[in-house]
Amino acid sequence: MKPSSDIARLIEIMAALRTPGTGCPWDLEQDFASIAPYTIEEAYEVADAIERGDVADLRDELGDLLLQVVFHARMAEEQGSFAFGDVVDAITRKLIRRHPHVFGDTRNLSPEQVKRLWDSIKAEEKAERRAARERMGQGPEAHEAGFLGGIPTALPALTRAQKLTAKAAKVGFDWPEAAQVIDKIHEELEEVKEASSSGARDRIEDEIGDLLFSVTNLARHFGIDPERALRRTNAKFERRFASIETALGTQDRSLDDASLEEMEELWIAAKHAEREPGSSS
């Protein structure tokens, strides 16, 4: 097969890879569950390319992510559930329905009005899905039960915590001021200290979870994505640790040769260097 920018060619290639007897043995043994981790990984790699500002890499990573969609759609088509065209039809219908201010008669809305309209339409769609399941004799989906339902459990924990608190805030269950969240963080930190003295692992885990949840809530109050904030800090840690390693290398020494005090001194030097005029941090 020749490469092509036509989506139809990609669908043909995926079908060929999944054809028994002539296809790829690895692709043939996959199912939705086995492919799901790769789908999540590819989405993160897209985010990483964006974070690094690497447009060429972004093009490739978006292709990898698109392959995941085509892969899942092919497996669904094989079992008679739906095909790629149905996926496209579903999302185009959803976009048109959720944007009546663009494709309908509703016009001149403010961004806040658009957000409220979007939430209202999503609620209608959720009710329709629930009614459709009832007509088919199916019970409600567990993950959609209650006001906080519908937030996927497979999301990264920080992202899901942010979405949970944001949804609860819509009905007034929220700290009015960020300062109150900061006070809550101090409270949770004290509880972590108390738990640590007990030596009870489950209790310590619970209290650390409460602390992380409160920190995520604080990020939301400032309009900050906690996942992105932590990714930036991870990159900062890697960068400064690499500076320690490089500095020791100029002395023909390794990390194992240095004391904690020496590494801390080099860390502080790297930190100061980044804060000099013209630095990125």
PyMOL commands that set and color helices and strands:
alter all, ss='L'
color gray80, all
select helices_A, chain A and resi 7-17+25-28+32-52+55-78+84-98+100-103+111-135+142-144+157-169+178-198+201-221+226-249+255-257+260-274
alter helices_A, ss='H'
color red, helices_A
deselect
rebuild
show_as cartoon
